Amino acid sequence: MVGSLRLSDPRVARAMEAVPRHEFVPQGLRAQAYSDEPLPLAPGSTISAPHMVAFQAAWAEVRPGHHVLELGSGSGYLLAILAHLAGPTGRVLGIERDASLVGAARESLRRSGVADWTEVRRGDARGPFPDGEFHAIVASFSAPASVVLPWRSHLRPEGRLVVPLTTSRGTRMVRWSRVGSGYSQEEGPDCMFVPIQ
């Protein structure tokens, strides 16, 4: 159990245990690093609560060798979890708009031992993305359907897009899976994320 969400994938639980969250939070907040709550990073950015990170990672269904993209990678914490799931035969890319967070994330990922197959770039998370198609795309900010839906074209067959989707009713975690020439959609829990900048 992580927070109020039950983890059905033991691989995600092991990845969560393997990644030291204190390495990804600001120095002054390290005493709170293992509390199950979001913590502030740079202005307009947070590191998500562990239970939500675990849910996103589980819903992305990342397997060894997968090519994975995280949008709004912040401090790199979820990126490190995804990197553990993809393993050294995979490739994990994060895109982050804040230059100071990009530098800090690279260093934290190096200390966590996953830097060899993980990359963080400064860029615009709205896309387009030049690295082809992905087995999984995960967004760490909320965004409306008008922004989110074009990302589905970057999924490989059977790929998954996990996004905090903003609507007039609030924000809810949503997953699209590529199925043949179309997409299936599932709704997850209500959630709160920093909105896309």
Secondary structure, DSSP 4 states (H G I P E B T S, - for coil): -BTTB----HHHHHHHHHS-GGGGS-GGGGGGTTSSS-EE-STT-EEPPHHHHHHHHHHHT--TT-EEEEES-TTSHHHHHHHHHH-TTSEEEEEES-HHHHHHHHHHHHHTT-GGGEEEEE--TTS--SS--EEEEEESSBEEHHHHGGGGGGEEEEEEEEEEEEETTEEEEEEEEEETTEEEEEEEEE---PBP-
